[in-house]
């Protein structure tokens, strides 16, 4: 089986002056993941490498560069899932972990749990020596400006970015994986948890069907269980692109929510769709890099 990887850097009103660096960021991320797959590496390793790249890139709302809560702090969530076993791991409310997706993977591989939050997740990070980082190194000037603008308007889920990042991959052994990481949405209440760490909302992977990573308005995604909805449409006979569009259309009509997603089916066919103005994505299939932001 020829491997495939797709990444996204978020679905939102990406300003024109940020397009170039967003495209560069997702292309670098997909290259990191592809470099693992082309050497025979696993889909899990590939999605982690891709997401790590975006967690380290301050242009994205994940890891370094995460947006701020209403009190000016960072709280991050992440998820990962293995399509072969349906094993999954997720973390929420992280305040000082550089790569939240790495901790989510540890939850999956080293504990009997699926979701860990706050202090308990932080203790797990210490136990396995996951890199910690102080809040001042996570917070960027752009995040501070975003919070200042939000405080003037106080419009939750407005135009202050939904730059959740994610990746889906199919490896040469026909195994699928998905991963998603986020700092959430600007101005959220302390303790708010969105869709990302909730299995079936922020993402899902099942070798029988496909893999999905979502982005957008978290509360809307949660209400329709967006990632699992895509796979349900696929399982019922829809192609991956049709299923992606149908699921987002349902979310738009049913709960008036906008977002986007990337998806793969078990044969390596790619789907990507969004109902926001833009979504940044990149893919490598058959060794060919593609990326986009408006379509």
N, C-alpha and C positions, 0 to 999 in steps of 0.2 A: 504493500500500500504506500502510495506517495504521500508524505506528510503535508499538512496545511496548517497555517496559523492566521488568525485574525485578531486585531487589537482595536480598542477604541479609547479615545481620550475625553469622552463626554459629549452629551447632546445638550446644547444651549445656544444662546445668542452670541456666538463667538465673534468678537469685534474684528474688523478687517485688519487692524494693526497687530493682531495676535495670530493671524492665520498661518503665516510662514513658520513661526516657531512651534505652533501646534502640529503642523504637518511634519516638521523635522523631528519632533518629539515622538510621534507615533511610528514614524519610519525607523527611528533608532530602536524603539521598543520591539517592533516586529522583527527587526534584524537580530536582536539579542535572542529572541525565542527561536527564530529560524535556524540560527547557527547551532543550536542544540539539536533540533529535529533532523537537520541534514546529516548529522553525524550519528544518527540512530538513537538519539536520546528520547526520553519519554515526554508525553504531552504534559504531564504534571510539571516536570522541570522547565519545560518551555514556557508555560503560562506564568510560572513564578518569575522566571528571568525577565519576561516582557513587562510584567507588572512592577517588578523591582525597579526597572529602568524608569518607569513613569513616576513611581514613588520618590525617586531621587531627583526628578525634574520639577523645579518650582513652578513651571507653567501650569501644572496639573493639580487638581484638588485631591491629592492623596499623598501621604507621607509628608515630605518637605513641600510646603506650599499649600497645605490644607487650609480651608477657609475656617473662619472663627465663629464660635458661639456668641450669644448676645453679651457675655461678660468678657470676651476677648481671648478665650482659651481654645485649644485644639482638642477635639475628641474624634478619633478615627475608628472606622469599621472596615472589616475585610472578610472575604469568603473564598474557599477553594473546594472543588469537588472532583472526585475521580470517577469517571464514567464507567469503568470496568466493575468496580465494587460497590458503587454508590456511597462510598465513604466520603464524609464531608467534614470540614472544620470552619469555624467562624469566630470572630472576635468583635467586641463592640466597646466603645467608650475608652479606647486607648489614648493616653495623653503623652506618652514619651517613648514610643517604639518607632524606630526609623522605618522598618519594613513590616507593616501590619500583616501583609499576606503571608510572610514567613511564620509568624506566630499562629495564624489560622491553620497553616499546614501542620504545625506541631500539635495543635489541638486534635487534628484529624489522625495523625500518625502515632502520637505518644500518649494520648489519653483516651478513655472510653466515652468522652463527651463529644458533642457537636458544636456547641456555642458556649463561649466563656466571655465574661465582661469585666470591665473595671479592674479592681484590685486583684481579683483572682487571676485574671489574664496577665497582669503585670508580674505576679509571682511566678507564673509559668515562664514568662520571658526571662526572669532571673535564673530560674532553675536550669534552663537550657542555653543560657548566655546569649540570648537574642540581643542585638545591639539596641541600647537605649539612647535617647537623644533629648536634650533639654528643650522646653517649649520655645525658648528664644531662638533656637536653631531651626525649629519647624516653621515658625511664623515668618512670613515674607512681608515686604512693604505693600505688595499688591493685596494680600489678605487684609492687612490693616486698613487700606483704603476702601476695600470692599465693605468692611464692617462700618466704617464711617459713613459711607453712602447709605447702607442699610438703616443705620440709626436715624437718618434723616427721614426716610420713608416708612420704615418698619413694615415692609411688605414681605412676609415669609414666602419663600419660593418664587420670588419675583425674577428680575433680570440680573441676579448677582452670581450666576454661574451654576452649572451642574456638571462639573468636570470630573465626575467619577471616572475611574479608569478600569479597563478590564481586558481579558484575553480568553480566547477559546482555541483549542488545538486538537489535531488528530495526528497521531504518530504512526510510524511504519508498522507497528503491531496492531493497528486499528483501534487503539485506545483513545478515548476522548477525555478532555479535562477542561474545566472552566475556572476562572478566578476573577474577582472584582475587589477593588479597594477604593476607599473614599474618605474625605474629611467631612462629608455631609454637605449641608447648605448653610450659607452665611446667615447669621442671626438666629440660628436654632437655639432653643432652650437647652441649658445644660442637662445632659441625660437623655436627650432625644436620640432615638435610634431609628434609622430609615430602613430601606429595603435591602441594602447590601448584605448584611450578615444573616438574613432570613432565607433559608434554603428554599428555592423555588421562586423567589422574588428577585433578588439581586443576581441570581444565576442558577444554573443547573447543568448537570452532565450525565448522560445515560448512553452507554455504548449501543444500546438497542435502537436509539432514535437520533440523538444529537446533543449539542452543547450550546448554551446561551449565556451571554453576559449582558446585563441591562444597565441603563443610565437614564437619568431624568428626575422627575418629581417623585421622591421616594414614597410619600404617602399614597399616591395614586398607584404606583407599582405594587405596593403591598396589598392594596385592596383587590387587585385582580390577579395577584400571584403571577406576574408577567412572564417570567422565564419558563415556568411550568406550563403556562397557557400556550406559549409558542410550541413547546414539545407536544402538547396535547393535540394541537392542530396538525402537527407533522405526523403524529401517530395515527391520526384519523385519515391521512392520505394527502394532505397538502404538502407541496414542495416547501423547501426551507425559506425561500424568499416570500412566497405567498403566506406562509404561516406567520412570518415576522410582521408583515404588513397587516394581516388580519388581527393579530394580537394587539398591536398598537392602535388599530382602528377601534377595537372593542374598548380599550382603555379610554380613548378619547371620547367616545360616545357615552360610555357607561358612567365614568367618574370625572369627565372633563379634564383628564390628565395628559400631559405631554411627556415624551421621552424618546428613547432610542434603544437599539440593541444590535448586537452582532450574534451570528449563529452559524453553526456547521451541522450538516447531517452526517450520518455514519458513513457516507460515501465520500465525504470531503467537499460537498457542494456548499457554497457560501451564501449566507443571507445577511443583509444589513439594511436597516430601515430606521426612520425617525420621523417624529411629528413636530419637532422643534424647528427653528430656522436652519440650524446647522448641526452636524455631528461629525467629529473628526475620527477617521478610521484608517487602518492600513492592513494589508494582507500579503502573504506570500503563498503562492500555489504554483507547483511545477517550476519553482525557482524564480518566478516572476513577481516583482514587487508592484503592488498597486496601492494607491491611497486616495482619499477624497474628503471633502468637507461639505459640499453642497448637494451631493447625490451619492 
